[in-house]
Amino acid sequence: MHCPSCVALIEETLVRDPRVARVTVDLDHGRASVAFDRGAISVDELCATVTGAGYTATPIASPNPTS
């Protein structure tokens, strides 16, 4: 991820999925915060979506496992 356009593409790609409630991508830290329905989509599926958009995604520990 190199620029604001990358951020917008990742956010738009993820939020298109109705199982995703909210996405915020931090360009400076290279991280995304994603609020999603854990019963409907997995972290691996979210990472695959980002990978499909041409980027690399690696899960990190969530501070709030219910979001």
Secondary structure, 3 states (H helix, E strand, C coil): CCCHHHHHHHHHHHHCCCCEEEEEEECCCCEEEEEECCCCCCHHHHHHHHHHCCCCCCCCCCCCCCC
